[in-house]
């Protein structure tokens, strides 16, 4: 239990908080919220929305 710590970062592109539970010894990510695949999906959706908005104008 004591070999883990909580790390909170802000994703630079999406500007949302990313919470990670890390192992102290190895700095390995045990759990991430939102998960990496969801962050990538959100970035793709953000890019698509940017293209749609740009074309409407």
Number of C-alpha atoms within 10 A of each C-alpha: 5 6 9 16 14 13 12 12 11 11 11 8 10 11 9 12 13 16 16 19 17 18 17 13 8 9 11 12 15 11 13 15 13 13 12 11 9 11 17 11 11 14 14 12 12 14 12 12 12 11 11 11 10 9 8 6 5
